[in-house]
Amino acid sequence: MEALRLVDGFRQALEERAFAPLTHTGRGFFLLVGALLAVIGWGLFAYYTQFREGLIVTGMRDRISWGLYIAVFVFFIGISMAGTLISAILRIAKAEWRLPITRMAEFVTVVALLVAPLMITLDLGQPLRMPNLFIFGRWQSPLIWDIFGLTTYLVASFIYLYLALIPDLAICRDRLSPKLDAFRRWSYRLLAVEWHGTEKQHHSLARAMGVVMIVIIPIAVSMHTVTSWIFSMTLREPWDSTMFGAYFVAGALYSGVGVLIILMAVIRKALHLEEYLTRDHFMKLGYMLGAFALIVMFFNVSEYLTAGYKLRGESEMHLAQVFVGALAPWYWFYALAGMVLPALLIALPVTRKVWGIIVAAVLANIGMWIERYLIVVGGLRIPLNPYEPANYFPSWVEWSLMAAGFAGFALLIALVLKLVPAVAVWEMVEHREAKHSPELAVQPEAVNDARARDHVPAPRFAMRPVAGPADGGQK
């Protein structure tokens, strides 16, 4: 059967390319890991300095008690939206083009949610203070809502990622075992949970993923909304906004798509996945990035226009520091390079290329990091009493720990890519089967029957068992 031969050829080429990093490690990987560990090591030294001497080594003081750590925390919470948007929403919409990029989006979500709480620990000064948030926290405080929202979001995202990994973990168990050490063979056997690709297993997996991806969308939206309430429910004039929830969700989508584009570009080049991560994927994500840039612009105009029209309370002081005062260089870089320029790069045909979309994504994320910094520091600079605005600039300790946080994010992504494939192999293969041979995509067992009937040789790797389960058909 010609359709079966085409599907087998696609599967074999995809699996050889996708699973190659799991069994072969080049010198570039060790250099990358070494560089990231060096940055993390310097960050540990900076943390030791802060642990020994206290928060006095930072730029924070009693009038500006939140700074770079909280800004980075909000940034990581924001980029975690990538997995929910790209994977869950596009799965529900049955957008076929998202198949090669869903797993990368899910990686971003889980890893970002693992790194974000570390920023809270840094901001507390002493890690032993962390349990106090649970022991003495008040349910009236949005801080408690944020803690439980983050925990729920992380657990749900991890379950969603794991469910989508099970069929590919089974391939690792069945096909890669001779090339792996004993611990990894045991790990794949355990995590694959006796997956053999039967029709019943596929049906159960589809139902489980359907439930989780429906549940995770409101969890993600509520998480970003609750994070915004930490600010908007505080008695500070610049944070006194009822639209902060929608504003934070829009910013999360904007930065999340940007991070996904950057990660996709790196993985595409490093793992030689150009055949599967195509220009079309960059174009579609670029259009999404441009749309979210316009939405974020709308919220900026709406926020500052309404505040400037009324000039109530300390609004005049806040607008002055943002547009012409101490924070003006930060804001205008964010506005022009972080919103306007990315939108133009995507809107103009001459720059609507892969490189232009990558540049737009980088600028968007730099801009959104600055936007978080402006929200945190700009709000706290406005005095509660008639004093001069306080000044704040991060110390070398804060910059070092921020760099260590980003290095830890990159290191976790790199290590995960050595354990599981960067693309959802099983979904891409099943989509190809449904496209070229719909009658075989209905029942998994029909593939082997058709192969035997038409004398089609089995591929070296196989999504579903050819001779039987993992023991080669012997029960």
C-alpha positions in Angstrom: 0.0 0.0 0.0 1.6 3.3 -1.2 0.0 5.3 1.6 1.4 3.0 4.2 4.9 3.3 2.7 4.7 7.1 2.7 3.7 7.1 6.3 6.4 4.7 7.3 9.0 6.8 5.5 7.8 9.9 7.2 7.8 8.1 10.6 11.3 6.7 10.2 12.8 10.0 9.1 11.1 11.9 11.9 12.0 9.5 14.6 15.6 9.3 13.6 15.9 13.1 13.7 13.8 13.6 16.8 15.4 10.9 18.9 19.0 11.5 17.8 19.7 14.0 20.7 18.7 11.4 23.2 21.5 9.0 22.2 24.2 11.3 20.8 25.7 14.3 22.6 27.9 16.7 20.8 30.6 19.0 22.2 28.3 22.0 21.8 25.9 20.6 24.4 28.7 20.3 27.0 29.9 23.9 26.2 26.4 25.2 26.7 25.8 23.4 29.9 29.2 24.5 31.2 28.5 28.1 30.4 25.1 28.0 32.0 26.5 26.3 35.1 29.1 29.0 35.4 26.4 31.7 35.4 24.4 29.7 38.0 27.6 29.3 40.1 28.1 33.0 40.1 24.5 33.4 41.1 25.0 31.0 44.0 27.9 33.2 45.2 25.6 36.2 45.0 22.9 34.4 46.9 25.5 33.4 49.6 26.4 37.1 49.9 22.7 38.0 50.3 22.1 35.2 52.8 25.1 36.2 54.9 24.6 40.0 54.9 20.9 40.3 54.3 18.8 42.3 51.8 20.9 45.3 52.5 23.2 44.1 49.7 20.3 44.7 47.2 19.0 48.1 46.1 15.7 47.6 47.9 14.9 49.6 51.0 11.8 50.2 53.2 10.2 52.6 50.6 10.9 50.4 47.6 10.6 46.9 49.1 10.0 45.1 45.8 12.4 45.3 42.9 14.1 43.1 40.3 13.1 39.8 41.9 9.4 40.5 41.8 9.7 41.9 38.2 11.4 38.7 37.1 8.8 36.6 39.0 6.0 38.3 37.1 7.9 37.8 33.8 8.3 34.1 34.3 4.7 33.7 35.3 3.9 35.6 32.0 5.9 33.4 29.7 4.3 30.3 31.2 1.2 31.3 29.2 2.8 29.9 26.1 2.0 26.3 26.8 -1.6 27.0 27.6 -2.1 29.2 24.6 -0.3 27.2 21.9 -0.9 23.7 23.2 -4.3 23.7 24.9 -6.2 26.3 23.0 -4.9 25.2 19.6 -5.6 21.6 20.4 -9.2 22.5 21.1 -9.4 24.5 17.9 -7.9 21.4 16.0 -5.2 23.7 14.4 -3.0 21.1 12.6 -0.1 23.4 12.2 0.6 23.5 15.9 1.7 19.8 16.0 5.5 20.3 15.9 5.5 23.1 18.4 3.1 22.0 21.2 5.8 20.2 23.2 8.1 23.2 23.2 5.3 25.3 24.4 4.5 22.8 27.2 8.2 22.8 28.2 8.2 26.6 28.5 5.2 26.5 30.8 6.5 23.9 33.2 10.0 25.1 33.4 8.9 28.8 33.8 6.6 27.8 36.7 9.5 25.9 38.4 11.8 28.9 38.2 9.3 31.6 39.1 8.9 30.6 42.8 12.7 30.9 43.3 12.3 34.6 42.7 9.9 34.9 45.6 12.4 33.0 47.8 15.1 35.5 46.9 12.8 38.4 47.6 12.1 37.1 51.1 15.8 37.2 52.0 15.8 34.1 54.1 14.4 30.8 52.7 13.1 29.8 56.2 10.6 32.6 55.8 8.8 30.8 52.9 6.8 28.4 55.2 5.4 31.5 57.0 3.5 32.3 53.8 1.5 29.1 54.4 1.4 29.1 58.2 0.6 32.8 58.8 -0.9 33.8 55.5 -4.3 35.4 55.4 -7.0 34.3 53.0 -8.0 38.0 52.6 -4.6 38.5 50.9 -4.1 38.0 47.1 -0.6 36.7 48.0 -2.1 33.5 49.3 -4.4 33.2 46.3 -1.3 33.6 44.1 0.6 30.8 46.0 -2.2 28.3 45.7 -2.9 29.4 42.1 0.7 28.9 41.2 0.8 25.4 42.8 -2.4 24.4 41.0 -1.2 25.7 37.7 2.2 23.9 38.0 0.6 20.6 38.9 -2.0 20.8 36.0 0.7 21.9 33.5 3.0 19.0 34.6 0.1 16.5 34.2 -0.7 17.9 30.8 2.9 17.7 29.6 3.3 14.1 31.0 0.1 12.8 29.3 1.3 14.1 25.9 4.7 12.5 26.5 3.5 8.9 27.2 3.5 7.6 23.6 6.9 9.0 22.9 8.3 7.6 26.2 7.1 4.2 25.0 9.1 4.6 21.8 12.2 5.4 23.9 11.5 2.3 26.0 11.0 0.0 23.0 13.5 1.3 20.4 16.3 3.1 22.3 17.0 0.7 25.2 20.2 -0.9 23.7 21.8 2.6 23.5 20.8 3.7 27.0 22.1 3.2 30.5 20.3 1.1 33.0 18.7 4.0 34.9 17.3 5.6 31.7 15.9 2.2 30.6 14.2 1.8 33.9 12.9 5.4 33.8 11.3 5.0 30.4 9.7 1.6 31.4 8.2 3.3 34.5 7.1 6.5 32.8 5.6 4.7 29.7 3.0 3.0 32.0 2.7 -0.1 29.8 1.8 1.9 26.7 1.5 -0.2 23.6 -0.5 2.0 21.3 -3.8 0.0 21.4 -7.1 1.5 20.4 -8.3 1.5 24.0 -5.1 3.2 25.2 -5.4 5.9 22.5 -9.0 6.5 23.5 -8.2 6.8 27.2 -5.3 9.2 26.5 -7.5 11.4 24.3 -10.1 11.6 27.0 -7.6 12.4 29.7 -5.9 15.1 27.6 -9.2 16.5 26.7 -10.2 17.0 30.3 -6.9 18.5 31.3 -6.7 20.9 28.4 -10.2 22.2 29.2 -9.4 22.7 32.8 -6.0 24.2 32.4 -7.2 27.2 30.4 -9.2 28.8 33.2 -6.5 27.9 35.6 -3.9 29.8 33.5 -6.1 32.8 33.1 -7.0 32.9 36.8 -3.3 32.6 37.7 -2.3 35.6 35.7 -5.3 37.6 36.9 -4.5 36.8 40.6 -0.9 37.8 40.0 -2.1 41.2 38.8 -4.4 41.5 41.8 -1.3 41.5 44.1 -0.7 45.0 42.6 -4.1 46.3 41.9 -5.5 45.5 45.3 -2.6 47.4 47.0 -3.1 51.1 48.0 -0.8 52.5 45.4 -2.0 55.1 42.9 -0.2 53.7 39.8 -1.6 50.2 40.6 -5.2 51.4 41.1 -6.6 49.9 38.0 -9.5 47.6 37.4 -8.2 46.4 34.1 -4.9 45.0 35.5 -6.2 41.4 35.2 -6.9 41.6 31.4 -3.7 43.7 31.0 -1.5 40.9 32.6 -3.2 38.2 30.6 -2.5 40.1 27.4 1.1 40.7 28.4 1.5 37.1 29.3 0.3 36.0 25.9 2.6 38.5 24.2 5.7 37.4 26.0 4.8 33.7 26.0 4.5 33.6 22.2 7.8 35.6 22.0 9.7 33.1 24.1 8.2 30.2 22.1 9.5 31.7 18.9 13.0 32.2 20.4 13.1 28.6 21.7 11.8 27.2 18.4 14.5 29.1 16.5 17.2 27.7 18.8 15.9 24.1 18.7 15.4 24.2 15.0 19.0 25.2 14.4 20.6 23.1 17.1 18.7 19.9 16.4 18.4 20.3 12.6 14.6 20.3 12.6 14.2 22.7 9.7 12.1 20.1 7.8 9.5 20.0 10.6 9.8 23.5 12.1 9.1 25.4 8.9 8.8 29.0 7.8 5.0 28.6 8.0 5.2 28.0 11.8 7.2 31.1 12.3 4.7 33.1 10.2 1.7 31.9 12.1 3.4 32.6 15.5 4.5 35.9 14.1 1.0 36.9 13.3 -0.1 36.0 16.8 2.8 38.0 18.2 1.8 41.0 16.1 -1.8 40.8 17.2 -0.8 40.6 20.9 1.5 43.6 20.4 -1.5 45.7 19.2 -3.5 44.4 22.2 -0.8 45.4 24.7 -0.6 48.8 22.9 -4.3 49.3 23.4 -4.0 48.6 27.2 -1.1 51.1 27.5 -3.1 53.8 25.7 -6.2 53.1 27.7 -4.3 53.1 31.0 -2.3 56.3 30.5 -5.0 58.2 28.6 -7.7 57.7 31.3 -5.2 58.5 34.1 -3.8 61.6 32.3 -7.3 62.9 31.5 -8.3 63.0 35.2 -4.9 63.6 36.8 -6.4 62.4 40.1 -4.3 62.0 43.2 -0.7 61.1 42.4 -1.4 60.4 38.7 0.4 63.5 37.6 3.6 62.5 39.5 3.4 59.0 38.1 2.9 60.1 34.5 5.8 62.6 34.9 8.2 60.0 36.1 7.2 57.6 33.3 7.2 60.0 30.3 9.8 62.6 31.2 11.3 61.7 34.5 13.5 59.0 36.0 11.8 56.1 34.4 11.4 57.7 30.9 14.3 55.9 29.2 12.9 52.6 30.4 9.4 53.4 29.3 10.2 54.8 25.8 12.4 51.8 25.0 9.6 49.5 26.1 7.0 51.5 24.0 9.1 51.9 20.8 11.3 48.8 20.8 9.1 46.5 22.8 5.7 47.2 21.1 5.9 49.4 18.0 9.0 47.9 16.4 7.9 44.3 16.7 4.5 45.1 15.3 6.2 46.9 12.3 8.6 44.0 11.7 5.7 41.7 11.4 3.4 44.1 9.5 6.0 45.1 6.8 6.5 42.4 4.0 10.2 43.2 3.7 10.8 42.2 7.3 8.1 39.5 7.6 10.7 36.8 7.4 11.9 34.2 9.8 14.8 36.4 11.0 12.4 39.4 11.3 10.0 37.4 13.5 12.8 36.2 15.7 14.1 39.8 16.2 10.6 40.9 17.0 10.2 38.1 19.6 13.5 39.1 21.2 12.5 42.8 21.4 9.0 41.9 22.6 10.5 39.9 25.6 13.0 42.6 26.5 10.1 45.1 26.4 7.9 43.0 28.5 10.6 42.5 31.1 11.0 46.3 31.2 7.2 46.7 31.5 7.2 44.4 34.6 10.0 46.5 36.1 8.1 49.7 35.5 5.0 48.3 37.1 6.9 47.2 40.2 9.3 50.0 40.7 7.2 52.8 39.2 4.4 52.0 41.6 6.6 52.0 44.7 8.4 55.2 43.8 5.3 57.2 44.4 5.4 58.2 48.1 2.5 57.5 50.4 3.4 60.7 52.2 4.5 64.1 50.9 8.2 63.1 50.4 10.5 63.1 47.4 10.2 59.9 45.3 12.5 57.1 46.4 15.3 55.9 44.0 16.0 52.3 43.3 18.5 50.5 41.0 19.4 46.8 41.3 22.7 45.9 42.8 25.2 43.4 41.4 23.6 40.8 43.6 20.2 41.2 42.1 21.5 41.3 38.5 23.6 38.1 39.2 20.6 36.3 40.6 18.4 37.3 37.7 21.0 36.0 35.3 21.2 32.8 37.3 17.4 32.5 37.0 17.4 32.8 33.3 20.4 30.4 33.1 18.5 27.9 35.2 15.6 28.2 32.8 17.8 27.5 29.8 19.6 24.7 31.6 16.4 22.9 32.5 15.2 23.1 28.9 18.5 21.8 27.6 18.4 18.8 30.0 14.8 18.0 29.2 15.7 17.9 25.5 18.2 15.1 26.3 15.5 13.0 27.8 12.5 13.4 25.5 12.1 14.5 21.9 11.5 18.2 21.2 8.5 17.5 19.0 5.5 15.4 19.6 6.4 12.5 17.3 3.3 10.4 17.9 0.9 13.2 17.1 2.7 14.1 13.9 2.7 10.5 12.8 -0.9 10.0 13.6 -1.8 13.2 11.7 0.2 11.9 8.7 -1.7 8.5 8.9 -5.0 10.3 9.1 -4.1 12.4 6.1 -2.7 9.7 3.8 -4.6 6.7 5.0 -7.7 7.5 7.0 -8.9 3.9 7.2 -5.7 2.9 9.1 -5.9 5.9 11.5 -9.2 4.7 12.9 -7.8 1.4 14.5 -4.2 1.2 15.4 -4.1 -2.6 14.9 -5.1 -2.2 11.3 -1.7 -0.8 10.5 0.0 -4.1 11.1 -2.6 -6.1 9.3 -2.3 -3.9 6.2 1.5 -4.1 6.3 1.4 -7.9 6.5 -1.2 -8.1 3.7 0.7 -5.8 1.3 4.2 -7.1 2.3 5.3 -3.7 3.4 8.5 -4.0 5.6 8.3 -2.6 9.1 10.3 0.6 9.7 13.3 0.6 12.0 11.3 2.7 14.5 7.6 2.3 14.9 5.0 4.4 16.7 2.9 1.3 17.4 4.1 -2.2 18.0 4.9 -4.2 14.9 5.3 -7.7 16.3 3.6 -7.1 19.6 4.3 -5.3 22.8 7.7 -4.2 24.1 8.9 -7.8 24.7 8.9 -8.5 20.9 5.6 -10.3 20.9 6.4 -12.9 23.6 3.9 -13.0 26.4 
